[in-house]
Amino acid sequence: MGGGGAVAAVAEPTLSWYADGLRFRCARCGNCCAGKGSVVIVTRREREALANHLGLAIDEFEERHTRASLGERVLLDVPDGGDCEWLERHADGTTGCRVNAAKPDQCGMYPFWPRVLQDREAWDTEGRSCAGIGEGAAISADDIDARAGLEVFRGALETLLEELDAEIQALDATCWISGNCCDFEAAGHRLYTSRAEAERFAKGVDLRGWDPDSGLCPAWKERRCTAREHRPMACRSYFCDPRTEELTNAITERYTTALKALHERHRVPWDYRDFLAHLGDIQQTVVKHR
């Protein structure tokens, strides 16, 4: 998988199921701020902004309005019912936020959270509690990605892959350019990746005409990779060279752990499974929006 080959020049496909945009207009129903089960993580910057808005010292704010949870600070809820303590209910049935000018990013992003954007089913499920979903003018896919922080996440993924490439290059591992590692059926192995890696890869290949049941990578042509710049992490760190096998295996495990942590940090669902299955799902989206 470390072998050579030309990069295919193809038009960048539309990969999001919401490529045509999504409709949302806040109805001020307050359901996103009410009830138990919601956790709002607040960074140091956000805590400082809230403390300043409320006229409190940061230490006092953290003691009165946050608690520790899995290494993070999260906002406290109202003990009875679980509502956000700054949710304000009005006589006409609408709601407001008493700290709206300093509200955390997570609140401002709603409903464009990565887990809600994971697929149509997740969006429709959220719509059963959010009165604003499905209302108003359509918001473009690019705008949605920006609001959800997905552009920042993808930038961080690029940085992680660059760091991996640098470590692999320093090993001076030799690729035998046999193509055997990419012949999944013959090699008797399966390639596992995250959904994010598969989407990144799909931007470098044309999935039209590819048969997901073939067991073959759509970029594998004449036993060469035609989408080297778009390869997922495991392809970048795999070599047949036995001299470096132990080291490359350790690097792969370490970077897979880092990739999972990256997903958690950006609150992107961790969907790690068979690479070809990912591509099959993506192909359906690409074909739909061609």
Phi, psi and omega in degrees: 000350177272004189286174185273181179147160181280152176271126181289133178263103181230157177293139181292123183280164173271118188255339184280140176294340180259034182303331180273004180092170179226147180264131176203134172215120184302127179262002180057037178284335177080003183295332179290342182252004188241153174084161182281158176108343180264136180235126179251111178277134181238126178284172177301316179300317182290323178295320179295320179296317179293318179299315179297319180297324182268357180073033181243155170288151184300319180297317180295319179299313182298321181291322185273332191235002180223169174216160179277141177205112176053045177082002180243170170252131180235154180288146176282149174257166172292127184309316180268106176106331177085010178293156171297139183293346180254011176287128182245122181259134183255161183296332182275006178094349177275174181227169176215174180241125183286348178237032187305323182293341183232019185296149181298157179303321182302322179289318181292335181284335187301140003269016185273059174268143181309321181291329179283333181269003185302319177198174182300322181298317180295321180294315180294324178297317178296327180295340179286342178248339180258115183289345183271343180290129182093359180253161175077187181283156180291138176258133186293157179299320180296319179293320178298314180300320179294316180297324183281353182078014183288331177295319178294318178300314181295325176296320178293325177295318177300317180298318180297318179294323177296319178294321177297313180302320181295319179294317180296317180298323180294337179287337184059040177290147183258125173268129182275357177052040179273334183078000183296326183292337182267352177269082189301319181294312182293322181283342179072030177226166179238146179259127179250137179216170171279162176298321181298320178294319180295320178295319178297316179298318184296341178285349181251004180224162175257110184277352178294132179087349178281138180261110180301336181275359182289337184078008183247144175290134182293346179264359183273106182233125180051042178062029177227152176273127179257014179219049187301319182292342183255006183300145174287173187302313184296328177292324183289334186253003181263130176221148177282345184300111183293340181295330185244009185302314182297319181291317181292326177297319180293321178296318180299315180297318182294318181284332174294320175298318179294323179295319178296319178296325178297318176299315181296320182296325181261006177059036176265128181306136180272099181247088186250109183202192185304129184300314182292329176294319175303311183296326177297319177294318181295322180303321180298322178290318180298313182296320182298325187256010176287000000 
